[in-house]
């Protein structure tokens, strides 16, 4: 995504990456909006467009590159007919808005987005929030993520965890867990 933004704005990708890394905590927890970050980009790169126009570029690029894993999304929708299926996502305010508008959060209850709750993975507090919203104990939950570091805290809270590698593997691993219950 950053590559697309850099290309559209005509700015250096490596500097954009460093800036995003510098402000990632604030962006992810909602302490800073994409609009506020766009003001920083305008100033840092001396851009001749407004922060609003930078946000529009960000919006356009995200919509172009955001590929939905349809197989997994449909699997989650099917599971939600029988089980509570939630999501915990580290996400910025603009991309959260786009995903909500596209209905990508609809099958998930709870839908915990870092920018809306001020917490992010892998912090223990975001998983405690999920348990509270679900009114479940850790050992009643399965947490799936593609980053091993995001599995440590839920595991400590008693969650069963699955490291996502590919669709076939995660569906197989989850089905095995569900069959053993």
N, C-alpha and C positions, 0 to 999 in steps of 0.2 A: 504494500500500500504506500509506504513512504517513497518508494521509487516512482510510483505514478504521480504522487503529489509533487515531488522534486521536478519531474519532467514537465508537468503542467505549469508549474510556477517558474521554471527556468532557474532553479537554485541547486546548489551542490548537495548531493545526497548524503555524503558523509557528515557534513555540518548539521543537516536536518536530523540525521540519526542521533548525533550527540545531543542536540537540543531536546529531542523527544525523550531520550534517556534521562536527561537532567530533570525534566518535568513529568516523567511517567508516573511517579507516585501520586502527584497532585491530580493528574488527568484521570488516572484509574480510580481514585477514591472520590472524585467529584469535587475536590477542593478547587480545581481549575477547569474551566470549560474549554472546549475546542475553540470557541470564539476568543477567549482570553489568550490562548496559545497562539492563535492566528495574529493577534496584535503583536506578540513577541516576534513571530516570523516576519511580519511586515517591517518591523523596526530593524531586526537583525540583518535581513537581506535587502533592506531599503527598497521594498517592493512598491510599485506604482499602482497597486490595487488595494481596495479596502479590506479590512478584516472580514467583512461580510462576504466579499467575493472569494477570499481564501477559504472560508467555510464552505462555500458552494463548490469549490474545486475538491475539497476533502470529501464532501457528500457525493459528488459525481464519481470520484475514483473509488470510494468504498463500494458504491452500488455496482460498479463495473467489476471489481475484483472479488467481492464477497460471494464465494461459492458455497452454496448450501449442500451439505452432505445429505442428499434426499433419502438415501437408503436408511441412514441412521435416524434422520428426522422422522420418517414414517414408522420406523421401529419404535421410537419413543412415543409416538402418537398411539400406536397399538398397545404398548405397555400401559399407557395412561388410562386405558379402559378398565384395567384390572388393578393397577398399582398407582401409588402417588409417585409421580415423576417430576422432579424439580431440576432446576439448573442453577449453577453458581458460575458466573462469568465475570472475568476481569475485562472491563469494557469502558470506553469513554462515553460522555453524554451524547454526542452526535451519533455515534454508531449504535448506541442503545436505542435512540429515538428511531433510527432507520430500521433496526431489527424489529422493534415493536410494531412499527407501521406495516412491515412486511408479514406480520403474523408469526414471526419466528419464536416468539415467547409464549404464544397462545397455549400450546399443550402442556406447559410446565407450571406446576403449582407445588412449591413456591418458585418464583422466578426472581432470583437474587442477583442483581447487577451491581457490581462494585461501585460504580459512580453514583448509584442511588442510595446505597447504604453506608458509604464511607469506609468500607472494609474491603480487603482483597485477599485472594488466595496468594500465598499459602498460610495466611494468618489464621490462628485457631478460632478467633472470634467470629469469622464469617461462617465457619462450620457450626459453631454453637448457635448462631442465628438461624441457620437452616433447621437444626434440631428443634429449636423453639417454635419456628413457624410450622413445622411438621407435627409438633407434639409427639415426637418419637425419641427413642433412645438410640445411641450410636449403633448398637448391635442390630438394630432394626433397619439399617440403611446400607445402601451400596453406593460408593462414590467412584466415578470413572473420570479419569483425566489423562491427557497425553503427556503430562510432565510428572516424573517421579517425585519431584520436590513438592508437588501439590497433593500427594497421597500421604505424606508423613503425618500431618496433624489430624486428618480424619481417621487415620488408622489408630492414632493414640486415643481418639474419642470412641473407639470401638467399631467404627464403620468397617464393613468389608470393602476392599478397594480393588480396582482393576486398572491396570495401566493400558490405555488405548494405544494399539499399534496399527490396527486396520479394522475395517468393519466386520469382516468375517470372524476375526479373533475375539473382538469385544462382544459380539452377539453370542458366540459360542460360550465364552467365559461367563457371561451373564445368565444365559440359559442354564448352564451347569449349576450356578449358585441358586437359581430359582427352583430348580428341580430338587435340590438337596434340602430345601426348606420344608 
